Structures are given as structure tokens and as C-alpha cells.
Amino acid sequence: MKSTHLHYLGLCLLTGGLLAGCTNLAPVRTFADQTKKMSGAFDPMLDATVNSCTEKIKRKKLIAGERYDPQEADNTARSSCASLDRNNKVMATLNDLLAQYADTLAALADDRLPNYQTEFDSLGASLGGIANSESGAPLFDGDKLGKVMSLTARLSSALTANLEKAGIRDLLNEEDSIKVITNGLKEYAQANYRASLNDEAGDIGKLRMRLDQLAVKEPLASNYAKSMLFIEEHQLGARAKIVDAYVASVDELQKTIAELRLKQNQPDDPGLKRQLANFSKAVDKLRKQAVFYNNVQ
């Protein structure tokens, strides 16, 4: 048994450690797993922004004291929020690219053939039309779009990669692309999801003033509505923490890929282990906070 083990060790050394199983790939698996979990928290944030957009338009009609037809208000709201919905679909595809990156890393670490599930050929053109909702500037300039498409090409080539370790190294070398993608997702979430929460908070204050006026004629209805507003206001604080947790997770992801890229062949390095733990902790906090998505569905 001992001689067999020594023979295996010698073979690994002679081949530069490129054979599957020669390198401890646990850090890569952990990074891939946490990245996939983080990506899972993004799409519900997009759904919440559309929901918030439509509800904002309905609330404006209520605050204005106009004749209120629920179906008409819903149709108007959906039409007004259509452009946001279209942009969200593009950003969801970008988030899918991040998830595909994580899946591909995990597959290579487990010596499996990657499963390329989504086509991203048209993603670059679509992203070019996305602007920051606050500044109006393009969210992705030419250089950033080039980084995104570089990753799509790298993922495609991973399908034919013959060496597990070489494929992983190439994907980790796409660090700049991952930073561009995650910064874009983070900026979009801050500009849209956080802004929608701020709008809701402002509207709640206006509605409360209208209810004070209504209280003289309809005290029961006014008090009931105020109690509902109190609950919504409390939930807003919890929902605001979702985007804070997402931003923190992105920051830890970027630190982790930088550390992992430098120390891919040092799986037991204390600094790498510590950073992986920080990333895992941030993602765990994000997933726990994300239960408050349920309050806006």
C-alpha cells in the first residue's frame, strides 16, 4: 500500500500535478458553491424592483385622491414599468453568466464535463443599452463589454479543455471579467432596488398624511390602513438590508477570487482559508436576509 501511494505521489510530481486528484481542489469547490448561492439572490431582487415600480404608480393614484379603478391602475403601472422589466431581463442573463462560471468551475474541480446551459452571444449588445438609472451613463462601456464577452468565450472553450487544472487556472485568470460583471450587478442593484425602497418610504409618509385627513370621516378604515402601513414600514428596513448584504457578498467574492488565483496551488494557506470563510459567511448572511423577498411578492 505504501509503495502504491509513493508511486501515485511520484506520478503527480512528474506530471506537474495536472492529473485529476493530484491537487486539493476544495477551495475551488467552495468558491464555486458560494458564488452560485450568491447569484441565486439576485433575480428575486429584480422581481422586487418591478413589483415596487408598479405599486408606486398605483400609490400615486391613491395619494392624488383620483377615481381609482384597480384594473386600469394595474394596466397603467405595467406599461410604465415595461422598460425596467426589459432591462431586468438583460441583467438576469448577466447573472446567469456568473452562475454558469460557478457551475463550470465546480464541474472542472469534480472532473466532470461542464454543462453550458445558456447562450450569451447577444449579451454584449443587450448590455450596451443598459444605463445607470441615477446618472444616465452606460453601465458597461466598450472595455467592460469586452471583459464580459471574454468570459463567455472562456466558458465555451472549457467544454473542450483536456486538463482539469489548466481549465480552472484559465477561469481564475478571468478575475477582471468577474469584477466587471459583479460590479455591474452590484451597481444595478443599488441604483434600482435601493431606489425603489426609498420611493416606497416616501410614499408611505404621504399616504399616512392622507389617512389623517380621512380619519375624521372614516376612523375605522383609517386606523386599519395605518396599521398596515406600520407593518410595511417595518419590512422596508429589513428589505433594505438585502442589498447591503448583496454588496458585501460581492466585495468578498472579489477578494476571494484574487486570493484563490494567487494561491490555487496552496489550498491549505491560512489567508486563503480565512478569505473563503469570510465569503461563505457573507453569502450565508445574504441568504438569511433574502427571506424578506417574500414580503414583496
Secondary structure, 3 states (H helix, E strand, C coil): CHHHHHHHHHHHHHCCCCCCCCCCCHHHHHHHHHHHHHHCCHHHHHHHHHHHHHHHHHHHHHHHCCCCCHHHHHHHHHHHCHHHHHHHHHHHHHHHHHHHHHHHHHHHHCCCCCCCCCCCCCHHHHHCCCECCCCCCECCCHHHHHHHHHHHHHHHHHCCCCCHHHHHHHHHCCHHHHHHHHHHHHHHHHHHHHHHHHHHHHHHHHHHHHHHHHCCCCHHHHHHHHHHHHHHHHHHHHHHHHHHHHHHHHHHHHHHHHHHHHCCCCCCCHHHHHHHHHHHHHHHHHHHHHHHHHHHC
